[in-house]
Amino acid sequence: MASEMAMRPIIGVTGYLDRVRWDIWDTEATVVQQAYIDAIARCGGRAVILPPDDIDADIVHHLDGLLLCAGPDIDPSIYHQLRHPATESPQPRRDCGELLILGEARARGLPVLGVCRGMQLLAVEAGGSLHQHLPDSLGHAGHCEHFTDMSYHALSTRPGSVVRRAFGSKTSVNSHHHQGVAATGSLRATGFTDDGLVEAVEDPAALFVVGVQWHPELQGGHLLFGEFVAAASRFRAR
């Protein structure tokens, strides 16, 4: 039997609650894109899917890391704004459940990686806020040009940051979001687009807390996921 130290770190991956169809089924299900699972596995981690659950955050005590996936818009009442007409209908079970888990994960010092919505949730939990509809804030729809496909734009990273190590000083990243981080709260902005939008946030005082607005699981994110899983291994070794 493998020793405790040799076991892969366990990464909790937040899931969607959506209606899906397969075989004879047409039903609600908890689903996660396989790209997240594959990225974690390639870097030596073991992914477990976390269904939306707003009862408690006890599961965090069995995890070595937390991946906050992409998904629907966060309820703007959480960051004290009225709902914009373009903001999606809230999913309170997912919002409340993920905030519970994230709060407990941060309290325990668990490594956290947030992707797209996950980055926005990190900022909101840290006391920040969001642009609810970027065309209103930026004057263009370049971050989500096509509803059914990714856009691409330049990314600049801050020296000394995790995203600088993983992606270099400037690169091109995919993009499919109509909302973005307006204020980072207690987190540090470490990545920016040419139009000034924050595209990455970090907590330099934490073992590993990083949020990115794009989808690294689909494009060149092996170094970022590698650092994330390595941090989860160090957390497990504690």
N, C-alpha and C positions, 0 to 999 in steps of 0.2 A: 504494500500500500504506500502511495506517495506520502511523504511527510507534509506537515502543515506548511513549511516554508517553500516546498516545491510546488504547491498547488497554484494554479493560475489565479490571479486576482479577479474577484467577482465584480462586474460592472453592471449596475442597474441602468436599464434603458427605458425611458418613459415612452409609453405607447399611446397611439391614437385610439379613440373609441369611435368607430365608423361603421357604416353599413357596407358589407362586402358580399360578393357572390363567388362561390366555388362549388363544384360537384352539384349536389342537390340542395345546397344551402344558399339562402338569401336572408342574411341576418346581421345583427350588430355583432361586432367582434373587436377585440383589441389587436391592433396590427402595428408593425414596425417595418420600415424599409430594410431589406436584407443588407443593403450597403453598409449600414451602421454595424450590424452584427459581424459582417466580414471584416470590416476595418479593425474592430476590436480583436477578433480572433487572430488576424494576421500579425498583430503586435503582441500576442501572448496572453490576452485576456479572455475571460469567460463571460459572455453577455447573458443577462436574465432580463426578461421583459416585465416592466412594471405597469399593470393596468391602471387607468385613472381610479383613484381611491382617496376620498376626502375624509376618511375616518381617523387615521392616525399615521405617524411616520415611523413606526416600529421597524419596518423593513430596513431602514438605513443602518441599523446595528448589525446587519448581516452582509453589508456591502463594503467593498474596498474603493469604489469609485461610482460616480453618478454622471450619466450622459443625458442631458436634457435635449430632446429631439425637436425638430421643426414641427409646425402645426398651425392651428387657427389663431386668430388675433386674441390677445389677452383682453379681458374685460377692462375697459378704461376706468371704471369706478375704482379699481384697485389702486391706480395711481392718481386718483382724485380728478378725473376729467369726465365730462359728458361724452356720450358716444357720438362719434362722427358718422354721417350717413354711409360712408364707405367702409366703416368698421364692421367686421363680421359679427353675427349673433354670438353672444358669449357662451362658453361651455364651462359653467361654474364648477362642475365636478372635476374637470381636468385642471382648471386654474387653481382651485383651492387645494387639490391633492398635490400638485407639483410644488406649490409654495410651501406646503407642510413639509414635504420631503426635502426640498432645497434648504429650508431654514434649519432643519435638523442636521443635514449634511454639512452645512457651513459651521454649525455649532460644534460638530465633532471634528472638523478639520479635514473632511473627506475631499479627495480630488474631484473637481467638477468641470465638465466640459459642456458648454451650451452651444447649440447650433441653431441659427436663424431665430425662431421663436425662443429657443433656449437661451440665446444671448439676451434677448429682450427681457425674459423672465429674470435673469441674473441682475440686470440693471434695475428692474422694478423692485426686486427683493432688497437691493442695496439702497433704496430710497430715490431712485431715478425715475424718469418718465419717458414717454414715447411720442414720436410724431405719428399721429394716427393715419395720415394719408400723405405720403411723400410728395406727390404732385402739388399739393397745396403748400407744402413747406419749402420745396426745392425749385418748383416751377417747371418740373419735367418728370416724365415717367420712365426714365432710363434704368431704374432699378427693377422694373417689371414691365418690360416692353411688350411681352407676349404672354397671355394668360396660360398658354399650354406649353411654354418652353422657357429655357433659361436665357437670360441676357448675360453680358460680360462687361466688366469695367476694371479700371486700374485700381490697385490697392497699394498704399504706402504704409509702412510699419515704423513703429517707434524703436529707436536703438535700445538694446538691453531687454527687449520683451521676448516672450515665448514665441509670438507670431513672427518676430524678426528672425529668430533662429530657425523656425520651421519653413518660412516662405521667402526669406530675404528682404531686402529693403524695399523693393517694388516688384509687383507681379500683377497678373490678371486673374480675377476670380469670377466664378459664376454668381448669378444674382436672380432672385425671384421673390421679391418682397415689396409690398406697398407701404409697410410701416418701418420705422427705424428708431434707434435710440436718440432721444433729444438730450437727456441728462443722465450721466452715468452713476449718480449717487456716490457711494464710497469707493467705487471701482475706478480704475485708471483706463482712459482711452488709449489704445495702443495700435489701432489701425484706422485708416481714413481713406475715403475716396477723394477724387480730385474736386468734387463739389462740396467737400467738407463734412460729409456724413460720417459718423463714427461707425466703423465696421468691425472693430475688435475691442474687447474690454478684458482687463485682468485685475487680479488682486495680488500685487507683488509680495505681500506679507504672508500669503497662504502657500501651502505645499504645492497646489496646482488649482487655480480657478481661472478659467479662460472661456470667453464667449466670442464666437465669430458669427457674422451676419450671413456669410455664404455657406456653401455645402462642401466641406473638405472631404467628406466621405465619398464624394463623386469625382473630386479633382485634386490630385496632388497633396492629399492630407496625411500621407503615411508618417511623416516626421511629427506632426502635431499629435496624431493618435498614438504614436510611439512614446512621446513624452507623457501623454496622459496615462497610458497603461503602466509605464515605468513608475510614475508617481503613485499609482494605485498599488503597485507591488511594494513600494517603500512604506506606504500606509499599512498594508497588511503585515509587513515585517515588524512593525511597532508592537 
